[in-house]
């Protein structure tokens, strides 16, 4: 069995008085694609945000490569290999595609390393190479998503956390993004992806967890969950 | 005609100092959305350090300028660390009031320590007037403009070409996304205060050399004017601050030239109101649009 990379143990997160995540446990092994699926507001985004340090752990333990992350500042999590692509892409407006990628490599020192990283990103996303000097805000939604993922790859992640990568994209791009996620995994990067598009996500995932009301209600391989009557009814439209 | 050109030149000189100050306002606003009311007082401190290094230590003017900038950049970071950082997640009004508090503290602290009287700023560089027909310009004026422009070019290079500059722009565009890039936001904010305060100090030393006197309240009016300049140019936008500074400087001297000396400040603020009514985001401000 592959080595455990990320472990979330009995995690709870609060937003003020609201308990957004209640005692969630799951793990991601090296080289896997794992997906968290569930309705809007189920707590999926909060889990990712807590893993990358944007939200505080109220209870429970998050560990990465057997090191406890709970109080580690976000920038050190990035340096240790956890890179989060936030919901809504969040590319830096007013900066070129190239500058956005440069910021992705903020934690990496050494120019030659970065040049290789640019080439790798441009290989995944040739369109970004054509648009390298263009303001990131002028890209289409799909291109911005590619840039957001490319920017994350610049940081040389061990695990990439993707928050709704297909949201708001044209169908053509949705397929592309899921293909790219598989390509990224094939280059040795572990993927934790949350999606409302459960069908697509489960098709590419090794394993999945269903989140409801801040708790995990079902788990299994991607195929098992796709075949499960409950999951089909709740998230896949019957 | 030549007197108008002469006033234009004088306006550019004064405007250069406003521009240096306005840059600090706009950078700080861009990164933490704070109107740093203590900024004008850092300019005052810069003038006092310049005074100290020239009069007491007998240093060369430019060495005094650089030392004063260096000390004020540390002070700027200290002010942020003590008075603003603990309030980072408080309502913005709390930080604003804290900034006012720092401003009063610096003004009154300096009055207490060194007296509230004006002091003569040493004539570190002997004035020479150059005449071009009816126009005249002094070496001091040339030094002010060239120093200001050189510092602006340096700032531009820092912001556009260095890693910390990119971090500044990233934090000011989207703080949370910047955190996800592994950028240390606190360090980036400190850096912004350091740069802004150094520019303010430079403005203070230059104005000391120009007007020949300094006092603990000297930062108040230029501070407000520079803030107006930053808003006029489009707050948060670096070239806007420079443009706004020069515009205000020129407006002010022009108002004096046509015999409205008593109304020069009123004219400056009236223009601000008109421009903001026509274009609320300032001259270079963009109306934000988000792409989905």
Interface residues (C-beta under 8 A of the other chain):
Chain A: X52 X53 X54 X73 X74 X75 X78 X79 X83 X84 X85 X86 X90 X91 X92 X93 X94 X95 X99 X102 X103 X104 X106 X107 X137 X138 X139 X140 X141 X144 X151 X155 X168
Chain B: X163 X166 X167 X169 X170 X173 X174 X176 X177 X178 X179 X180 X181 X182 X183 X184 X291 X292
